[in-house]
Amino acid sequence: MRYDTQARDEVKGAKVMIARKAVLSALGKWIGAHRKKPRGWTVGIEAEHLTVAERKRLADLLPSGLRLRNAPAMVERARMVKDDAELALIRTAVRLGATLFDRALEVLRPGVKEAEVAAEMEYTARRAGAEEMSFPTIIASGVRSALPHGRATQQAIAPGGFVVCDFGVILAGYCSDQTRTVWVGAGSGAKESGASGEEARHAYQSVKEAQAAAIAAVRPGVSVAEVDAAARRVLRKAGLGRYFTHSTGHGVGLEIHEAPRVAAAQKEVLQPGMVITIEPGVYFPGKWGVRIEDMVAVSEGGCEVLTPTSKEFLTI
Amino acid sequence: MRYDTQARDEVKGAKVMIARKAVLSALGKWIGAHRKKPRGWTVGIEAEHLTVAERKRLADLLPSGLRLRNAPAMVERARMVKDDAELALIRTAVRLGATLFDRALEVLRPGVKEAEVAAEMEYTARRAGAEEMSFPTIIASGVRSALPHGRATQQAIAPGGFVVCDFGVILAGYCSDQTRTVWVGAGSGAKESGASGEEARHAYQSVKEAQAAAIAAVRPGVSVAEVDAAARRVLRKAGLGRYFTHSTGHGVGLEIHEAPRVAAAQKEVLQPGMVITIEPGVYFPGKWGVRIEDMVAVSEGGCEVLTPTSKEFLTI
Protein backbone atom coordinates (compact mmCIF):
# COMPACT_ATOMS: atom_id res chain seq x y z
CA MET A 1 0.00 0.00 0.00
CA ARG A 2 1.48 3.28 -1.08
CA TYR A 3 0.79 5.00 2.28
CA ASP A 4 3.03 2.59 4.22
CA THR A 5 6.24 4.29 3.14
CA GLN A 6 4.91 7.79 3.60
CA ALA A 7 3.59 7.02 7.08
CA ARG A 8 6.91 5.53 8.15
CA ASP A 9 8.78 8.55 6.76
CA GLU A 10 6.60 11.18 8.35
CA VAL A 11 5.57 9.77 11.72
CA LYS A 12 8.27 10.33 14.31
CA GLY A 13 8.40 8.92 17.82
CA ALA A 14 5.72 6.32 17.20
CA LYS A 15 5.43 2.91 15.66
CA VAL A 16 3.44 2.76 12.43
CA MET A 17 1.25 -0.28 11.96
CA ILE A 18 -0.88 -0.61 8.85
CA ALA A 19 -3.87 -2.89 9.34
CA ARG A 20 -6.34 -3.00 6.48
CA LYS A 21 -8.99 -4.87 8.41
CA ALA A 22 -9.39 -6.09 11.96
CA VAL A 23 -7.36 -3.24 13.45
CA LEU A 24 -8.16 -4.21 17.03
CA SER A 25 -7.14 -7.78 16.47
CA ALA A 26 -3.83 -6.75 14.85
CA LEU A 27 -3.19 -4.44 17.78
CA GLY A 28 -4.03 -7.11 20.33
CA LYS A 29 -1.58 -9.52 18.70
CA TRP A 30 1.17 -6.93 18.49
CA ILE A 31 0.82 -5.98 22.13
CA GLY A 32 0.82 -9.63 23.12
CA ALA A 33 4.04 -10.22 21.19
CA HIS A 34 5.85 -7.18 22.64
CA ARG A 35 5.03 -7.18 26.31
CA LYS A 36 8.24 -8.78 27.55
CA LYS A 37 9.01 -5.51 29.30
CA PRO A 38 10.23 -5.07 32.87
CA ARG A 39 6.85 -3.93 34.14
CA GLY A 40 3.25 -4.49 33.05
CA TRP A 41 1.99 -2.18 30.34
CA THR A 42 -0.96 0.09 30.45
CA VAL A 43 -2.82 0.48 27.17
CA GLY A 44 -4.28 3.93 26.58
CA ILE A 45 -7.54 4.17 24.64
CA GLU A 46 -9.33 7.14 23.13
CA ALA A 47 -12.51 7.11 25.17
CA GLU A 48 -14.26 9.68 22.97
CA HIS A 49 -13.78 7.55 19.86
CA LEU A 50 -13.93 3.93 20.99
CA THR A 51 -17.37 2.41 21.51
CA VAL A 52 -18.12 0.35 24.59
CA ALA A 53 -18.30 -2.75 22.35
CA GLU A 54 -14.93 -2.00 20.71
CA ARG A 55 -13.33 -1.51 24.10
CA LYS A 56 -14.61 -4.91 25.17
CA ARG A 57 -13.33 -6.58 21.98
CA LEU A 58 -9.91 -5.02 22.54
CA ALA A 59 -9.85 -6.05 26.21
CA ASP A 60 -10.72 -9.63 25.23
CA LEU A 61 -7.87 -9.68 22.70
CA LEU A 62 -5.22 -8.47 25.11
CA PRO A 63 -3.08 -10.74 27.25
CA SER A 64 -4.30 -10.80 30.85
CA GLY A 65 -2.67 -8.43 33.28
CA LEU A 66 -2.75 -5.49 30.91
CA ARG A 67 -4.78 -2.49 31.97
CA LEU A 68 -6.84 -0.31 29.66
CA ARG A 69 -6.94 3.34 30.64
CA ASN A 70 -8.52 6.39 29.06
CA ALA A 71 -5.68 8.35 27.47
CA PRO A 72 -5.82 12.13 27.22
CA ALA A 73 -6.95 13.47 23.84
CA MET A 74 -3.42 13.55 22.41
CA VAL A 75 -4.38 13.42 18.76
CA GLU A 76 -7.01 16.15 19.12
CA ARG A 77 -4.52 18.36 20.93
CA ALA A 78 -1.78 17.80 18.36
CA ARG A 79 -4.24 18.59 15.57
CA MET A 80 -5.41 21.87 17.09
CA VAL A 81 -2.31 23.69 15.87
CA LYS A 82 -1.80 23.54 12.12
CA ASP A 83 1.61 23.74 10.48
CA ASP A 84 2.35 25.90 7.44
CA ALA A 85 1.62 23.14 4.93
CA GLU A 86 -1.75 22.53 6.58
CA LEU A 87 -2.54 26.25 6.64
CA ALA A 88 -1.80 26.45 2.91
CA LEU A 89 -4.21 23.59 2.22
CA ILE A 90 -6.86 25.13 4.46
CA ARG A 91 -6.55 28.50 2.68
CA THR A 92 -7.11 26.76 -0.65
CA ALA A 93 -10.13 24.87 0.68
CA VAL A 94 -11.63 28.07 2.10
CA ARG A 95 -11.13 29.94 -1.18
CA LEU A 96 -12.79 27.16 -3.14
CA GLY A 97 -15.60 27.04 -0.58
CA ALA A 98 -16.22 30.75 -0.98
CA THR A 99 -16.89 30.36 -4.72
CA LEU A 100 -19.94 28.28 -3.81
CA PHE A 101 -21.59 31.33 -2.30
CA ASP A 102 -20.96 33.30 -5.51
CA ARG A 103 -22.81 30.53 -7.32
CA ALA A 104 -25.61 30.57 -4.72
CA LEU A 105 -26.16 34.26 -5.36
CA GLU A 106 -26.61 33.57 -9.08
CA VAL A 107 -29.46 31.11 -8.51
CA LEU A 108 -31.03 32.16 -5.21
CA ARG A 109 -34.34 33.94 -5.80
CA PRO A 110 -37.97 33.60 -4.71
CA GLY A 111 -39.56 30.40 -6.00
CA VAL A 112 -36.30 28.46 -6.28
CA LYS A 113 -36.14 25.46 -3.94
CA GLU A 114 -33.56 25.40 -1.17
CA ALA A 115 -32.31 22.06 -2.50
CA GLU A 116 -31.80 23.55 -5.97
CA VAL A 117 -29.50 26.19 -4.50
CA ALA A 118 -27.63 23.45 -2.64
CA ALA A 119 -27.44 21.38 -5.84
CA GLU A 120 -25.78 24.23 -7.73
CA MET A 121 -23.33 24.88 -4.90
CA GLU A 122 -22.38 21.22 -4.55
CA TYR A 123 -22.01 20.84 -8.31
CA THR A 124 -19.70 23.87 -8.34
CA ALA A 125 -17.67 22.30 -5.54
CA ARG A 126 -17.29 18.99 -7.33
CA ARG A 127 -16.45 20.61 -10.66
CA ALA A 128 -13.76 22.66 -8.92
CA GLY A 129 -12.20 19.51 -7.51
CA ALA A 130 -13.65 19.24 -4.00
CA GLU A 131 -13.70 15.69 -2.70
CA GLU A 132 -17.03 16.20 -1.00
CA MET A 133 -18.96 18.65 1.13
CA SER A 134 -17.66 18.91 4.68
CA PHE A 135 -21.24 18.62 6.04
CA PRO A 136 -24.79 18.56 4.63
CA THR A 137 -25.38 21.95 3.01
CA ILE A 138 -27.64 24.27 5.00
CA ILE A 139 -29.94 26.47 2.93
CA ALA A 140 -32.57 27.60 5.41
CA SER A 141 -35.18 30.04 4.15
CA GLY A 142 -38.24 31.64 5.73
CA VAL A 143 -39.02 30.39 9.23
CA ARG A 144 -36.48 27.62 8.66
CA SER A 145 -33.73 30.24 8.90
CA ALA A 146 -34.43 30.21 12.65
CA LEU A 147 -33.16 26.60 12.80
CA PRO A 148 -29.41 26.67 13.34
CA HIS A 149 -29.09 23.40 11.37
CA GLY A 150 -31.75 23.79 8.67
CA ARG A 151 -30.54 21.50 5.91
CA ALA A 152 -31.73 22.33 2.39
CA THR A 153 -35.21 20.96 1.68
CA GLN A 154 -37.66 20.98 -1.24
CA GLN A 155 -39.16 24.19 0.17
CA ALA A 156 -39.31 27.06 -2.30
CA ILE A 157 -37.69 30.27 -1.15
CA ALA A 158 -40.38 32.79 -0.29
CA PRO A 159 -39.99 36.56 -0.58
CA GLY A 160 -39.61 38.63 2.56
CA GLY A 161 -37.21 36.70 4.76
CA PHE A 162 -33.66 35.64 5.45
CA VAL A 163 -31.89 32.71 3.84
CA VAL A 164 -29.05 31.24 5.88
CA CYS A 165 -26.42 29.52 3.69
CA ASP A 166 -23.95 27.41 5.69
CA PHE A 167 -21.68 25.21 3.63
CA GLY A 168 -18.20 23.82 3.27
CA VAL A 169 -16.04 21.65 1.08
CA ILE A 170 -13.29 19.12 1.65
CA LEU A 171 -10.27 19.73 -0.56
CA ALA A 172 -7.08 17.70 -0.25
CA GLY A 173 -8.47 16.41 3.04
CA TYR A 174 -9.08 19.80 4.68
CA CYS A 175 -12.48 21.30 5.45
CA SER A 176 -13.90 24.72 4.82
CA ASP A 177 -16.85 26.16 6.73
CA GLN A 178 -18.65 29.40 5.92
CA THR A 179 -22.04 31.01 6.52
CA ARG A 180 -23.65 33.97 4.84
CA THR A 181 -27.20 35.19 5.32
CA VAL A 182 -29.06 37.14 2.65
CA TRP A 183 -32.37 38.96 2.74
CA VAL A 184 -34.88 38.03 0.06
CA GLY A 185 -36.92 41.11 -0.72
CA ALA A 186 -40.71 41.15 -0.69
CA GLY A 187 -40.65 42.21 -4.32
CA SER A 188 -41.75 45.57 -5.74
CA GLY A 189 -39.94 47.18 -2.82
CA ALA A 190 -43.17 47.22 -0.83
CA LYS A 191 -42.27 46.00 2.65
CA GLU A 192 -38.55 46.64 2.48
CA SER A 193 -38.70 49.69 4.66
CA GLY A 194 -41.43 48.42 7.02
CA ALA A 195 -41.01 47.49 10.67
CA SER A 196 -40.09 43.91 9.83
CA GLY A 197 -37.41 45.10 7.42
CA GLU A 198 -35.96 47.41 10.08
CA GLU A 199 -35.88 44.63 12.65
CA ALA A 200 -34.17 42.27 10.21
CA ARG A 201 -31.55 44.87 9.33
CA HIS A 202 -30.92 45.58 13.02
CA ALA A 203 -30.44 41.87 13.73
CA TYR A 204 -28.13 41.48 10.76
CA GLN A 205 -25.97 44.46 11.67
CA SER A 206 -25.76 43.29 15.28
CA VAL A 207 -24.60 39.83 14.26
CA LYS A 208 -22.09 41.40 11.88
CA GLU A 209 -20.72 43.58 14.69
CA ALA A 210 -20.64 40.65 17.10
CA GLN A 211 -18.70 38.64 14.55
CA ALA A 212 -16.24 41.51 14.01
CA ALA A 213 -15.78 41.91 17.78
CA ALA A 214 -15.03 38.21 18.20
CA ILE A 215 -12.53 38.31 15.33
CA ALA A 216 -10.88 41.35 16.88
CA ALA A 217 -10.45 39.40 20.11
CA VAL A 218 -8.61 36.52 18.43
CA ARG A 219 -4.88 36.51 19.19
CA PRO A 220 -2.37 34.23 20.92
CA GLY A 221 -2.79 34.08 24.70
CA VAL A 222 -6.48 34.89 24.68
CA SER A 223 -8.84 32.18 25.87
CA VAL A 224 -11.61 30.89 23.62
CA ALA A 225 -14.06 31.94 26.34
CA GLU A 226 -12.96 35.56 25.88
CA VAL A 227 -13.59 35.32 22.13
CA ASP A 228 -17.04 33.91 22.82
CA ALA A 229 -17.69 36.69 25.35
CA ALA A 230 -16.71 39.37 22.83
CA ALA A 231 -19.45 38.24 20.43
CA ARG A 232 -21.99 37.76 23.18
CA ARG A 233 -21.34 41.23 24.64
CA VAL A 234 -22.29 42.96 21.38
CA LEU A 235 -25.48 40.97 20.98
CA ARG A 236 -26.46 41.54 24.61
CA LYS A 237 -26.03 45.29 24.16
CA ALA A 238 -28.22 45.12 21.05
CA GLY A 239 -30.91 43.38 23.12
CA LEU A 240 -30.38 40.13 21.24
CA GLY A 241 -28.29 38.16 23.74
CA ARG A 242 -30.88 35.51 24.46
CA TYR A 243 -31.37 34.75 20.77
CA PHE A 244 -27.72 33.71 20.36
CA THR A 245 -28.30 30.09 21.33
CA HIS A 246 -25.09 28.32 20.34
CA SER A 247 -21.37 28.73 20.85
CA THR A 248 -19.30 31.20 18.85
CA GLY A 249 -17.22 28.69 16.94
CA HIS A 250 -15.05 25.60 16.73
CA GLY A 251 -11.76 24.37 15.37
CA VAL A 252 -11.64 23.13 11.78
CA GLY A 253 -9.09 20.98 9.97
CA LEU A 254 -9.22 17.43 8.70
CA GLU A 255 -12.57 17.27 10.44
CA ILE A 256 -15.30 19.86 10.32
CA HIS A 257 -15.50 19.99 14.12
CA GLU A 258 -12.17 19.89 15.90
CA ALA A 259 -10.84 21.31 19.14
CA PRO A 260 -11.04 23.92 20.49
CA ARG A 261 -14.69 24.77 21.05
CA VAL A 262 -15.08 28.54 21.15
CA ALA A 263 -17.57 28.67 23.99
CA ALA A 264 -18.12 30.24 27.40
CA ALA A 265 -17.07 27.32 29.61
CA GLN A 266 -13.94 26.40 27.64
CA LYS A 267 -10.46 27.10 29.02
CA GLU A 268 -8.36 26.59 25.89
CA VAL A 269 -5.94 29.43 25.11
CA LEU A 270 -5.37 30.43 21.49
CA GLN A 271 -2.01 29.69 19.89
CA PRO A 272 -0.60 30.62 16.49
CA GLY A 273 -1.68 28.02 13.92
CA MET A 274 -5.07 27.28 15.41
CA VAL A 275 -7.86 27.56 12.88
CA ILE A 276 -11.34 28.32 14.20
CA THR A 277 -14.70 29.50 12.98
CA ILE A 278 -16.31 32.68 14.26
CA GLU A 279 -20.04 32.29 13.72
CA PRO A 280 -22.43 34.15 15.98
CA GLY A 281 -26.10 34.07 15.06
CA VAL A 282 -29.51 35.07 16.35
CA TYR A 283 -32.64 32.97 15.94
CA PHE A 284 -36.26 34.01 16.41
CA PRO A 285 -38.26 30.76 16.40
CA GLY A 286 -41.15 30.84 13.97
CA LYS A 287 -39.79 33.98 12.36
CA TRP A 288 -36.23 34.07 11.06
CA GLY A 289 -32.56 33.81 11.89
CA VAL A 290 -29.21 35.29 10.89
CA ARG A 291 -25.72 33.81 11.11
CA ILE A 292 -22.39 35.03 9.74
CA GLU A 293 -19.37 32.75 9.80
CA ASP A 294 -15.76 33.07 8.74
CA MET A 295 -12.77 30.86 9.29
CA VAL A 296 -9.78 32.53 10.92
CA ALA A 297 -6.23 31.36 11.56
CA VAL A 298 -4.53 32.55 14.74
CA SER A 299 -1.29 34.32 13.76
CA GLU A 300 1.60 35.71 15.82
CA GLY A 301 0.06 39.16 15.96
CA GLY A 302 -3.66 38.41 15.95
CA CYS A 303 -5.45 36.52 13.24
CA GLU A 304 -5.86 36.12 9.53
CA VAL A 305 -9.44 36.04 8.27
CA LEU A 306 -9.39 33.26 5.70
CA THR A 307 -12.89 33.70 4.26
CA PRO A 308 -12.82 36.32 1.49
CA THR A 309 -16.58 36.92 1.08
CA SER A 310 -18.23 40.28 1.80
CA LYS A 311 -20.41 40.50 4.90
CA GLU A 312 -22.46 43.52 3.82
CA PHE A 313 -26.26 43.25 4.15
CA LEU A 314 -27.40 41.87 0.84
CA THR A 315 -30.93 42.01 -0.55
CA ILE A 316 -31.92 39.72 -3.41
CA MET B 1 -41.05 20.94 17.73
CA ARG B 2 -43.21 19.36 15.06
CA TYR B 3 -41.78 15.85 15.51
CA ASP B 4 -42.94 15.59 19.12
CA THR B 5 -46.54 14.82 18.23
CA GLN B 6 -45.66 12.42 15.45
CA ALA B 7 -43.22 10.51 17.65
CA ARG B 8 -45.81 10.16 20.42
CA ASP B 9 -48.42 8.97 17.89
CA GLU B 10 -46.24 6.43 16.17
CA VAL B 11 -44.06 4.96 18.90
CA LYS B 12 -45.88 2.24 20.82
CA GLY B 13 -44.71 0.49 23.95
CA ALA B 14 -42.02 3.02 24.73
CA LYS B 15 -41.74 6.41 26.32
CA VAL B 16 -40.86 9.24 23.95
CA MET B 17 -38.51 11.89 25.31
CA ILE B 18 -37.41 14.75 23.08
CA ALA B 19 -34.11 16.27 24.16
CA ARG B 20 -32.64 18.85 21.83
CA LYS B 21 -29.29 19.00 23.55
CA ALA B 22 -27.66 17.16 26.40
CA VAL B 23 -29.52 13.92 25.74
CA LEU B 24 -27.53 11.98 28.33
CA SER B 25 -28.15 14.57 31.00
CA ALA B 26 -31.91 14.63 30.30
CA LEU B 27 -31.95 10.86 30.48
CA GLY B 28 -29.99 10.79 33.71
CA LYS B 29 -32.45 13.21 35.32
CA TRP B 30 -35.47 11.31 34.09
CA ILE B 31 -34.17 8.00 35.40
CA GLY B 32 -33.34 9.61 38.73
CA ALA B 33 -36.88 10.98 39.02
CA HIS B 34 -38.56 7.68 38.14
CA ARG B 35 -36.67 5.08 40.05
CA LYS B 36 -39.07 4.76 42.97
CA LYS B 37 -39.73 1.22 41.82
CA PRO B 38 -39.83 -1.91 43.98
CA ARG B 39 -36.42 -3.11 42.82
CA GLY B 40 -33.31 -1.43 41.47
CA TRP B 41 -33.31 -0.76 37.77
CA THR B 42 -30.83 -1.91 35.22
CA VAL B 43 -30.15 0.56 32.43
CA GLY B 44 -29.46 -1.03 29.06
CA ILE B 45 -27.02 0.74 26.75
CA GLU B 46 -26.22 0.20 23.08
CA ALA B 47 -22.59 -0.84 23.35
CA GLU B 48 -21.98 -0.61 19.59
CA HIS B 49 -23.08 3.04 19.51
CA LEU B 50 -22.08 4.57 22.85
CA THR B 51 -18.47 5.65 23.23
CA VAL B 52 -16.53 4.78 26.36
CA ALA B 53 -16.60 8.47 27.30
CA GLU B 54 -20.37 8.76 26.80
CA ARG B 55 -20.91 5.66 28.92
CA LYS B 56 -18.89 7.25 31.70
CA ARG B 57 -20.82 10.54 31.48
CA LEU B 58 -24.10 8.62 31.68
CA ALA B 59 -22.89 6.53 34.61
CA ASP B 60 -21.84 9.69 36.44
CA LEU B 61 -25.29 11.22 35.89
CA LEU B 62 -27.22 8.25 37.20
CA PRO B 63 -28.24 7.80 40.82
CA SER B 64 -25.99 5.31 42.57
CA GLY B 65 -27.13 1.72 42.75
CA LEU B 66 -28.21 1.61 39.12
CA ARG B 67 -26.39 -0.83 36.89
CA LEU B 68 -25.49 -0.22 33.27
CA ARG B 69 -25.61 -3.29 31.08
CA ASN B 70 -25.05 -3.86 27.39
CA ALA B 71 -28.47 -4.36 25.83
CA PRO B 72 -28.92 -6.61 22.82
CA ALA B 73 -29.09 -4.80 19.49
CA MET B 74 -32.86 -4.30 19.67
CA VAL B 75 -33.07 -1.33 17.34
CA GLU B 76 -30.88 -2.97 14.70
CA ARG B 77 -32.99 -6.13 14.85
CA ALA B 78 -36.27 -4.26 14.63
CA ARG B 79 -34.95 -2.30 11.67
CA MET B 80 -33.86 -5.36 9.71
CA VAL B 81 -37.43 -6.07 8.61
CA LYS B 82 -39.06 -3.23 6.71
CA ASP B 83 -42.81 -2.63 6.70
CA ASP B 84 -44.77 -1.83 3.53
CA ALA B 85 -44.46 1.93 3.94
CA GLU B 86 -40.71 1.59 4.28
CA LEU B 87 -40.49 -0.72 1.27
CA ALA B 88 -42.38 1.84 -0.79
CA LEU B 89 -39.92 4.56 0.21
CA ILE B 90 -36.95 2.29 -0.50
CA ARG B 91 -38.31 1.43 -3.97
CA THR B 92 -38.57 5.14 -4.74
CA ALA B 93 -35.04 5.81 -3.50
CA VAL B 94 -33.67 2.91 -5.57
CA ARG B 95 -35.44 4.12 -8.72
CA LEU B 96 -34.09 7.62 -8.25
CA GLY B 97 -30.64 6.19 -7.57
CA ALA B 98 -30.73 4.22 -10.81
CA THR B 99 -31.23 7.39 -12.87
CA LEU B 100 -27.75 8.48 -11.73
CA PHE B 101 -26.20 5.65 -13.69
CA ASP B 102 -28.10 6.72 -16.83
CA ARG B 103 -26.51 10.12 -16.35
CA ALA B 104 -23.08 8.57 -15.78
CA LEU B 105 -23.32 6.76 -19.10
CA GLU B 106 -23.96 10.09 -20.85
CA VAL B 107 -20.75 11.65 -19.57
CA LEU B 108 -18.38 8.73 -18.96
CA ARG B 109 -15.74 8.53 -21.68
CA PRO B 110 -11.94 8.48 -21.96
CA GLY B 111 -10.39 11.75 -20.80
CA VAL B 112 -13.23 12.70 -18.44
CA LYS B 113 -12.19 12.82 -14.79
CA GLU B 114 -13.74 10.38 -12.33
CA ALA B 115 -14.82 13.32 -10.18
CA GLU B 116 -16.61 14.92 -13.14
CA VAL B 117 -18.70 11.79 -13.57
CA ALA B 118 -19.46 11.85 -9.84
CA ALA B 119 -20.33 15.56 -10.07
CA GLU B 120 -22.92 14.92 -12.78
CA MET B 121 -24.42 12.01 -10.88
CA GLU B 122 -24.65 13.92 -7.61
CA TYR B 123 -26.12 16.95 -9.37
CA THR B 124 -28.75 14.68 -10.96
CA ALA B 125 -29.54 13.27 -7.52
CA ARG B 126 -29.97 16.68 -5.93
CA ARG B 127 -32.05 18.05 -8.81
CA ALA B 128 -34.32 15.01 -8.50
CA GLY B 129 -34.87 15.71 -4.81
CA ALA B 130 -32.37 13.45 -3.05
CA GLU B 131 -31.37 14.75 0.37
CA GLU B 132 -27.80 13.65 -0.09
CA MET B 133 -25.67 10.77 -1.31
CA SER B 134 -25.83 7.72 0.95
CA PHE B 135 -22.00 7.44 0.82
CA PRO B 136 -19.11 9.06 -1.08
CA THR B 137 -19.57 8.21 -4.75
CA ILE B 138 -17.16 5.58 -6.06
CA ILE B 139 -15.99 6.07 -9.64
CA ALA B 140 -12.92 3.87 -9.89
CA SER B 141 -11.24 3.65 -13.28
CA GLY B 142 -8.11 1.90 -14.55
CA VAL B 143 -6.10 0.17 -11.83
CA ARG B 144 -8.24 1.98 -9.27
CA SER B 145 -11.16 -0.29 -10.24
CA ALA B 146 -9.31 -2.99 -8.28
CA LEU B 147 -9.89 -0.99 -5.08
CA PRO B 148 -13.26 -2.02 -3.63
CA HIS B 149 -13.69 1.53 -2.20
CA GLY B 150 -12.08 3.72 -4.87
CA ARG B 151 -13.75 7.09 -4.36
CA ALA B 152 -13.87 9.38 -7.38
CA THR B 153 -10.62 11.32 -7.87
CA GLN B 154 -9.25 13.87 -10.32
CA GLN B 155 -7.87 11.00 -12.41
CA ALA B 156 -8.94 11.05 -16.05
CA ILE B 157 -10.58 7.88 -17.28
CA ALA B 158 -8.17 6.03 -19.55
CA PRO B 159 -9.18 3.76 -22.44
CA GLY B 160 -8.88 0.01 -22.07
CA GLY B 161 -10.14 -0.77 -18.59
CA PHE B 162 -13.09 -1.15 -16.28
CA VAL B 163 -14.82 1.68 -14.44
CA VAL B 164 -16.62 0.65 -11.26
CA CYS B 165 -19.52 3.02 -10.40
CA ASP B 166 -20.90 2.48 -6.88
CA PHE B 167 -23.34 5.10 -5.68
CA GLY B 168 -26.49 5.75 -3.74
CA VAL B 169 -28.90 8.45 -2.69
CA ILE B 170 -30.92 9.22 0.41
CA LEU B 171 -34.53 10.06 -0.37
CA ALA B 172 -37.13 10.62 2.35
CA GLY B 173 -34.59 9.18 4.77
CA TYR B 174 -34.00 5.87 2.97
CA CYS B 175 -30.80 4.84 1.21
CA SER B 176 -30.19 3.33 -2.20
CA ASP B 177 -27.04 1.43 -3.10
CA GLN B 178 -26.08 0.23 -6.58
CA THR B 179 -22.96 -0.72 -8.51
CA ARG B 180 -22.42 -1.12 -12.22
CA THR B 181 -19.12 -1.71 -13.97
CA VAL B 182 -18.53 -0.67 -17.57
CA TRP B 183 -15.66 -1.39 -19.94
CA VAL B 184 -14.00 1.58 -21.56
CA GLY B 185 -12.80 0.48 -24.98
CA ALA B 186 -9.25 1.00 -26.17
CA GLY B 187 -10.58 3.07 -29.05
CA SER B 188 -10.51 2.17 -32.76
CA GLY B 189 -11.55 -1.34 -31.75
CA ALA B 190 -7.92 -2.43 -31.68
CA LYS B 191 -7.47 -4.37 -28.46
CA GLU B 192 -11.10 -5.21 -27.84
CA SER B 193 -10.73 -8.81 -28.96
CA GLY B 194 -7.25 -9.37 -27.49
CA ALA B 195 -6.37 -11.58 -24.54
CA SER B 196 -6.94 -8.78 -22.06
CA GLY B 197 -10.40 -8.13 -23.49
CA GLU B 198 -11.29 -11.83 -23.23
CA GLU B 199 -10.13 -12.00 -19.62
CA ALA B 200 -12.14 -8.91 -18.73
CA ARG B 201 -15.25 -10.28 -20.36
CA HIS B 202 -14.79 -13.61 -18.56
CA ALA B 203 -14.46 -11.86 -15.21
CA TYR B 204 -17.51 -9.71 -15.90
CA GLN B 205 -19.70 -12.62 -16.94
CA SER B 206 -18.59 -14.63 -13.91
CA VAL B 207 -19.47 -11.82 -11.52
CA LYS B 208 -22.80 -11.40 -13.28
CA GLU B 209 -23.53 -15.12 -12.89
CA ALA B 210 -22.41 -15.09 -9.26
CA GLN B 211 -24.73 -12.16 -8.60
CA ALA B 212 -27.64 -13.96 -10.29
CA ALA B 213 -26.94 -17.12 -8.29
CA ALA B 214 -26.95 -15.20 -5.01
CA ILE B 215 -30.21 -13.46 -5.95
CA ALA B 216 -31.73 -16.84 -6.84
CA ALA B 217 -30.83 -18.07 -3.36
CA VAL B 218 -32.65 -15.25 -1.58
CA ARG B 219 -35.91 -16.40 0.04
CA PRO B 220 -37.37 -16.61 3.55
CA GLY B 221 -35.78 -19.30 5.71
CA VAL B 222 -32.43 -19.24 3.90
CA SER B 223 -29.44 -18.05 5.90
CA VAL B 224 -27.36 -15.12 4.71
CA ALA B 225 -24.35 -17.48 4.72
CA GLU B 226 -26.09 -19.61 2.07
CA VAL B 227 -26.64 -16.53 -0.11
CA ASP B 228 -22.97 -15.63 0.26
CA ALA B 229 -21.99 -19.21 -0.58
CA ALA B 230 -24.10 -19.18 -3.74
CA ALA B 231 -22.12 -16.23 -5.14
CA ARG B 232 -18.80 -17.63 -4.00
CA ARG B 233 -19.47 -21.04 -5.57
CA VAL B 234 -19.87 -19.54 -9.05
CA LEU B 235 -16.69 -17.50 -8.78
CA ARG B 236 -14.73 -20.46 -7.45
CA LYS B 237 -15.83 -22.59 -10.40
CA ALA B 238 -14.74 -19.78 -12.73
CA GLY B 239 -11.31 -19.84 -11.09
CA LEU B 240 -11.90 -16.41 -9.54
CA GLY B 241 -12.79 -17.36 -5.97
CA ARG B 242 -9.72 -15.83 -4.38
CA TYR B 243 -10.29 -12.47 -6.08
CA PHE B 244 -13.70 -12.06 -4.38
CA THR B 245 -12.32 -10.38 -1.27
CA HIS B 246 -15.36 -8.97 0.51
CA SER B 247 -18.75 -10.19 1.68
CA THR B 248 -21.70 -10.56 -0.70
CA GLY B 249 -23.88 -7.83 0.76
CA HIS B 250 -25.50 -6.02 3.65
CA GLY B 251 -28.82 -4.71 4.84
CA VAL B 252 -29.89 -1.22 3.74
CA GLY B 253 -32.52 1.13 5.12
CA LEU B 254 -32.26 4.37 7.02
CA GLU B 255 -28.53 3.68 7.10
CA ILE B 256 -26.42 2.51 4.21
CA HIS B 257 -25.05 -0.40 6.24
CA GLU B 258 -27.60 -2.18 8.40
CA ALA B 259 -28.04 -5.73 9.62
CA PRO B 260 -27.83 -8.40 8.36
CA ARG B 261 -24.37 -8.80 6.88
CA VAL B 262 -24.53 -11.24 3.97
CA ALA B 263 -21.31 -13.09 4.73
CA ALA B 264 -19.97 -16.58 5.35
CA ALA B 265 -19.83 -16.54 9.14
CA GLN B 266 -23.24 -14.92 9.70
CA LYS B 267 -26.17 -16.94 11.05
CA GLU B 268 -29.05 -14.57 10.31
CA VAL B 269 -31.99 -16.17 8.47
CA LEU B 270 -33.81 -14.15 5.80
CA GLN B 271 -37.34 -12.98 6.49
CA PRO B 272 -39.88 -11.22 4.27
CA GLY B 273 -39.28 -7.47 4.43
CA MET B 274 -35.53 -7.60 4.77
CA VAL B 275 -33.74 -5.45 2.21
CA ILE B 276 -30.18 -6.42 1.31
CA THR B 277 -27.59 -5.73 -1.34
CA ILE B 278 -26.16 -8.51 -3.51
CA GLU B 279 -22.77 -7.29 -4.70
CA PRO B 280 -20.11 -9.82 -5.55
CA GLY B 281 -16.93 -8.51 -7.18
CA VAL B 282 -13.49 -9.63 -8.26
CA TYR B 283 -10.35 -7.51 -7.91
CA PHE B 284 -6.97 -7.99 -9.56
CA PRO B 285 -4.61 -5.59 -7.74
CA GLY B 286 -2.66 -3.38 -10.12
CA LYS B 287 -4.93 -4.37 -13.00
CA TRP B 288 -8.70 -3.98 -12.69
CA GLY B 289 -11.84 -4.98 -10.84
CA VAL B 290 -15.52 -5.69 -11.49
CA ARG B 291 -18.50 -5.42 -9.15
CA ILE B 292 -22.23 -5.68 -9.81
CA GLU B 293 -24.70 -4.72 -7.10
CA ASP B 294 -28.46 -4.66 -6.82
CA MET B 295 -30.75 -4.12 -3.88
CA VAL B 296 -33.31 -6.86 -3.27
CA ALA B 297 -36.25 -7.13 -0.90
CA VAL B 298 -37.04 -10.55 0.57
CA SER B 299 -40.65 -11.43 -0.29
CA GLU B 300 -42.91 -14.32 0.76
CA GLY B 301 -41.95 -16.40 -2.26
CA GLY B 302 -38.36 -15.33 -2.89
CA CYS B 303 -37.24 -11.82 -3.56
CA GLU B 304 -37.96 -8.68 -5.52
CA VAL B 305 -34.98 -7.16 -7.33
CA LEU B 306 -35.42 -3.44 -6.71
CA THR B 307 -32.65 -2.11 -8.96
CA PRO B 308 -33.99 -1.70 -12.51
CA THR B 309 -30.69 -1.22 -14.39
CA SER B 310 -29.40 -3.66 -17.02
CA LYS B 311 -26.42 -5.80 -16.09
CA GLU B 312 -25.30 -6.62 -19.64
CA PHE B 313 -21.59 -6.13 -20.44
CA LEU B 314 -21.35 -2.57 -21.67
CA THR B 315 -18.49 -1.09 -23.67
CA ILE B 316 -18.12 2.65 -23.90
Interface residues (C-beta under 8 A of the other chain):
Chain A: I45 A47 E48 H49 L50 T51 V52 A53 R55 K56 N70 A115 E116 A118 A119 E122 Y123 R126 R127 G129 E131 E132 P136 R151 Q154
Chain B: I45 A47 E48 H49 L50 T51 V52 A53 R55 K56 N70 A115 E116 A118 A119 E122 Y123 R126 R127 G129 E131 E132 P136 R151 Q154
